[in-house]
């Protein structure tokens, strides 16, 4: 009886893992577009804060456009 229970639990875990892995957006890429006006209105930001949020969004958009090199690990 114990084996049947453990087998069912293992099968359930395997099924859940497979289902969760199939729902991951592995090929989708987030563009990073944020509507600064809507965000500022939602957060009740003043003009200076709105401008700062716009600057931050622009900075991160520029940074995401720059390709990154993979990190290498050094072993001594």
Buried (B, 14 or more C-beta within 10 A) or exposed (E): EEEEEEEEEEEEEEEEEEEEEEEEEEEEEEEEEBEBEEBBEEEEBEEEEBEEBBEEBEEEEEEEEEEEEEEEEEEE
